[in-house]
Amino acid sequence: MLTAAINIGIAAADLTGARFVLANSVELGIPRSWLPWLAALKLAGAAGLLLSLFDAAPRLLGAAAACGLALLYLGALAFHLRARVLYNLAFPGFYFATAAASLALTVSS
């Protein structure tokens, strides 16, 4: 639930054009037109994780959602490294860690 909650929060920041999101995307060379798409990916991952908590939804859905989020944040880490924006690398690192932990919990249970 933590991974879903933080992804909903950062997706909302993407969709509303929060100042820190816009500043970060400029530093990383990410076009503003990508933000709604990135937010949609984060929301889809969060929805998949939340739906997988119910007995009717297959665990595979949660694993796919967590894997997708982990790949998304691996891409974010790569963009930070490529642009040499290292001072805030902890944020995508934290999001990646929560997605990886959710993936591990999903496949191990």
DASULHU-V347670 format. One record per residue. PSI is psi in whole degrees, -180 to 180 (NA if undefined). Layout:
psi: [PSI	PSI]
//
This chain:
psi: [-32	-46	-43	-45	-44	-29	-34	-42	-46	-30	-39	-40	-39	-46	-32	-5	44	144	-43	-32	-45	-41	-42	-42	-35	-45	-36	-9	29	123	145	-29	-17	-23	-45	-34	-42	-40	-40	-40	-42	-42	-38	-42	-44	-42	-42	-41	-44	-42	-32	-11	-20	148	-30	-25	140	148	-26	-33	-45	-39	-42	-41	-46	-39	-43	-43	-40	-43	-39	-45	-24	-40	-41	-42	-41	-40	-40	-44	-41	-42	-4	40	89	-16	-23	28	-23	-30	-56	-28	-42	-45	-40	-44	-40	-39	-42	-40	-40	-39	-46	-43	-36	-44	-21	-17	NA]
//
